[in-house]
Amino acid sequence: MRPFQPRTKQYWRIVLLCFVAASTFWLLNALNKSYSTQTSYPIRFVYDQRRLIPVTPLPQEVNINVTGTGWKLLRKTLRLELQPAEIYIRSVPRNNFLLGSALRPALVNALDGLQLNFVVTDTVYFNFDAKVSERIPLRLEPNQTLTDENHVVVGPVRITPDSVTFTGPSSLVDSLPNPFTLRLPEGEELTETSSISVPIDYNYESLINSSVEEAEVAVTVKTLVQQERQLTPELINVPEGVRVSIRPPLAMVRYQVLQDSVPLLNRNLFRVILNYSKLNPQDSTIVPELVQKPIGTRRLLVWPDRFKVVEVER
């Protein structure tokens, strides 16, 4: 033997082969022995997807303690031909959980060649609800301002389609507003007749499906023109024998009307009254009242907002 003599490549190759052979024999021998270990195992919920729907994500696996040969444990670790334990849900459960002990039959049936010692996971939580479909009519937000002060929406707003069908958990579908309200994009004031696509936005979109993703809102818009009418206010309920005058003597009525309705407007139908019985004794003023106006006038304003009443000497 010459221990300090340099070794050749052939020598190290033989040493490596011996090491590989020894490791292989050791591994094969170890895999033929039985072991107890803790591992995770997949589970699968089986339910009628036409009648039931999970409201929260379902658990995918549980922790268990098993005994088996090294070969079986290696196959389970590598997830080779792994059959999930099936948990059957027949109807909406009364409780939203299962104890780990209740999972034992399903796990035993799925564990091919392994012995189940006990279930480590204490409780499996889930939340199922009845699956429903409800058709809800659509409407436009009634308080939303659609035009500027010089334009107005004429006639009914048309929405296509006029309703939408929502499908999902009954508790969530029932919480949707009925009718379902649409809003046009903020800051968009219409100045002409328009057709606008409005998305169907709602909460829980990951759990609720809608039959359409957007609706078409058709709005008829017309132009308003501003005009003025000057007239003498009518003084009523003046006590007998009392003579008064008003200042100023004339009232101005400002109003808006549709541009294409101007030729048809009867401007003589305006009537403003001053009710003497409502005289303010502190400053001798009366607030004017517009008691008559032509059809089609909008946003009316009477100026001035108070008239001075002066008693005339006899």
Helices and strands as residue ranges (DSSP letters): H 9-31, E 34-47, E 52-54, E 61-69, H 70-77, E 85-89, E 97-99, G 100-103, H 104-110, E 115-119, E 123-125, E 128-140, E 151-153, E 158-160, E 163-169, H 170-173, E 180-182, E 194-199, E 209-210, E 214-219, E 221-231, E 234-236, E 244-247, E 251-258, G 259-264, G 267-269, E 271-275, G 276-278, E 285-286, E 289-292, E 298-303, E 307-311
